[in-house]
Amino acid sequence: MKKISANSVFILLLLLMILVGNYYFKPASEKPVVFISDCDLGKEKCKVNLAESELEIAIHGEIKALQIFTISIIDDDNLIEHANVDLKMKAMDMGKNRFAFVKSGVHSWKSDVVIPVCTTGRRDWLFEFEFIKSGVRERVIFEITI
């Protein structure tokens, strides 16, 4: 009968611990939860219900290409750790148009945003908001025509 060395046992136990650890301690989900909002953010304030909280999102100023306007987020539960918005179009590569929000009060966040000009003349945009709360990413998408 062949003897099993202590080093072999140690390596097998280490591999087993790595496999079990990867299974039990991996993040729950890298893919964020996505909500498509039916609220017309271009015309009114919108309330967004996320997994554990409710937010209010509003646009201040007129939405026009190449003009600065402000987007505000009110987080009464004060759970947001980070927020940003990506401006996209369906079936069109518009490059990177990501704007980060900065905390502007105990419960509020703001970002100054500029929409680029689409060379084809399209004016239908997707405003894809991403919120990070307690390490969990959640996204809310609004369709806006300017």
C-alpha positions as a Python dict, from the first residue, in 0.01 Angstrom:
ca = {
    (1, 'M'): (0, 0, 0),
    (2, 'K'): (121, 342, -93),
    (3, 'K'): (164, 614, 169),
    (4, 'I'): (5, 953, 121),
    (5, 'S'): (241, 1232, 212),
    (6, 'A'): (145, 1515, 446),
    (7, 'N'): (209, 1764, 164),
    (8, 'S'): (-44, 1588, -61),
    (9, 'V'): (-308, 1593, 211),
    (10, 'F'): (-239, 1961, 277),
    (11, 'I'): (-273, 2049, -93),
    (12, 'L'): (-599, 1853, -126),
    (13, 'L'): (-745, 2023, 182),
    (14, 'L'): (-638, 2364, 54),
    (15, 'L'): (-804, 2302, -284),
    (16, 'L'): (-1120, 2182, -114),
    (17, 'M'): (-1128, 2494, 106),
    (18, 'I'): (-1085, 2719, -199),
    (19, 'L'): (-1371, 2548, -385),
    (20, 'V'): (-1606, 2564, -86),
    (21, 'G'): (-1507, 2926, -15),
    (22, 'N'): (-1574, 3032, -374),
    (23, 'Y'): (-1918, 2875, -359),
    (24, 'Y'): (-2029, 3025, -26),
    (25, 'F'): (-1851, 3362, -28),
    (26, 'K'): (-1893, 3482, -385),
    (27, 'P'): (-2101, 3799, -441),
    (28, 'A'): (-2473, 3732, -475),
    (29, 'S'): (-2499, 3882, -821),
    (30, 'E'): (-2276, 4092, -1040),
    (31, 'K'): (-2567, 4169, -1271),
    (32, 'P'): (-2772, 4460, -1136),
    (33, 'V'): (-3146, 4463, -1092),
    (34, 'V'): (-3297, 4674, -1373),
    (35, 'F'): (-3627, 4862, -1363),
    (36, 'I'): (-3776, 5029, -1673),
    (37, 'S'): (-3975, 5332, -1562),
    (38, 'D'): (-4296, 5438, -1734),
    (39, 'C'): (-4273, 5788, -1582),
    (40, 'D'): (-4191, 6070, -1827),
    (41, 'L'): (-3879, 6213, -1662),
    (42, 'G'): (-3852, 6475, -1935),
    (43, 'K'): (-4178, 6635, -1817),
    (44, 'E'): (-4215, 6559, -1445),
    (45, 'K'): (-4049, 6442, -1125),
    (46, 'C'): (-4047, 6065, -1105),
    (47, 'K'): (-4066, 5842, -802),
    (48, 'V'): (-3865, 5523, -833),
    (49, 'N'): (-3922, 5223, -609),
    (50, 'L'): (-3604, 5024, -560),
    (51, 'A'): (-3558, 4709, -357),
    (52, 'E'): (-3540, 4880, -17),
    (53, 'S'): (-3616, 5246, -79),
    (54, 'E'): (-3792, 5507, -285),
    (55, 'L'): (-3613, 5784, -474),
    (56, 'E'): (-3735, 6097, -646),
    (57, 'I'): (-3556, 6199, -967),
    (58, 'A'): (-3607, 6536, -1135),
    (59, 'I'): (-3459, 6728, -1426),
    (60, 'H'): (-3404, 7101, -1378),
    (61, 'G'): (-3376, 7313, -1689),
    (62, 'E'): (-3462, 7246, -2050),
    (63, 'I'): (-3323, 6929, -2206),
    (64, 'K'): (-3145, 7032, -2526),
    (65, 'A'): (-2841, 6893, -2700),
    (66, 'L'): (-2514, 7060, -2598),
    (67, 'Q'): (-2677, 7256, -2313),
    (68, 'I'): (-2613, 7191, -1945),
    (69, 'F'): (-2908, 7088, -1731),
    (70, 'T'): (-2917, 6943, -1380),
    (71, 'I'): (-3057, 6613, -1258),
    (72, 'S'): (-3135, 6576, -889),
    (73, 'I'): (-3205, 6269, -680),
    (74, 'I'): (-3381, 6282, -344),
    (75, 'D'): (-3307, 5979, -124),
    (76, 'D'): (-3517, 6017, 193),
    (77, 'D'): (-3386, 5686, 328),
    (78, 'N'): (-3025, 5807, 279),
    (79, 'L'): (-2913, 5467, 146),
    (80, 'I'): (-2736, 5564, -176),
    (81, 'E'): (-2358, 5527, -164),
    (82, 'H'): (-2293, 5617, -529),
    (83, 'A'): (-2503, 5720, -829),
    (84, 'N'): (-2445, 5793, -1197),
    (85, 'V'): (-2640, 5822, -1520),
    (86, 'D'): (-2544, 5691, -1866),
    (87, 'L'): (-2699, 5855, -2172),
    (88, 'K'): (-2753, 5602, -2449),
    (89, 'M'): (-2959, 5535, -2759),
    (90, 'K'): (-3116, 5207, -2869),
    (91, 'A'): (-2913, 5037, -3142),
    (92, 'M'): (-2669, 5329, -3164),
    (93, 'D'): (-2321, 5372, -3020),
    (94, 'M'): (-2311, 5722, -2875),
    (95, 'G'): (-1976, 5680, -2701),
    (96, 'K'): (-1930, 5722, -2329),
    (97, 'N'): (-2174, 5971, -2177),
    (98, 'R'): (-2159, 5891, -1806),
    (99, 'F'): (-2219, 6155, -1542),
    (100, 'A'): (-2154, 6097, -1172),
    (101, 'F'): (-2373, 6243, -902),
    (102, 'V'): (-2230, 6430, -604),
    (103, 'K'): (-2393, 6453, -264),
    (104, 'S'): (-2553, 6796, -228),
    (105, 'G'): (-2722, 6757, 109),
    (106, 'V'): (-2819, 6495, 362),
    (107, 'H'): (-3074, 6332, 131),
    (108, 'S'): (-2991, 6477, -210),
    (109, 'W'): (-2756, 6421, -502),
    (110, 'K'): (-2699, 6635, -813),
    (111, 'S'): (-2525, 6611, -1148),
    (112, 'D'): (-2480, 6857, -1432),
    (113, 'V'): (-2544, 6678, -1761),
    (114, 'V'): (-2492, 6757, -2130),
    (115, 'I'): (-2653, 6555, -2409),
    (116, 'P'): (-2438, 6520, -2722),
    (117, 'V'): (-2573, 6577, -3072),
    (118, 'C'): (-2664, 6265, -3267),
    (119, 'T'): (-2533, 6296, -3624),
    (120, 'T'): (-2838, 6109, -3762),
    (121, 'G'): (-3077, 6360, -3604),
    (122, 'R'): (-3230, 6112, -3360),
    (123, 'R'): (-3359, 6258, -3036),
    (124, 'D'): (-3471, 5948, -2845),
    (125, 'W'): (-3250, 5883, -2543),
    (126, 'L'): (-3219, 5625, -2269),
    (127, 'F'): (-3122, 5771, -1932),
    (128, 'E'): (-2981, 5471, -1746),
    (129, 'F'): (-2938, 5550, -1377),
    (130, 'E'): (-2720, 5328, -1161),
    (131, 'F'): (-2744, 5334, -783),
    (132, 'I'): (-2519, 5152, -540),
    (133, 'K'): (-2672, 5084, -199),
    (134, 'S'): (-2510, 4853, 57),
    (135, 'G'): (-2283, 4722, -219),
    (136, 'V'): (-2580, 4625, -441),
    (137, 'R'): (-2622, 4782, -786),
    (138, 'E'): (-2968, 4872, -910),
    (139, 'R'): (-3052, 5039, -1242),
    (140, 'V'): (-3349, 5242, -1356),
    (141, 'I'): (-3397, 5330, -1722),
    (142, 'F'): (-3607, 5616, -1857),
    (143, 'E'): (-3685, 5674, -2225),
    (144, 'I'): (-3677, 6045, -2306),
    (145, 'T'): (-3735, 6224, -2636),
    (146, 'I'): (-3591, 6574, -2654),
}
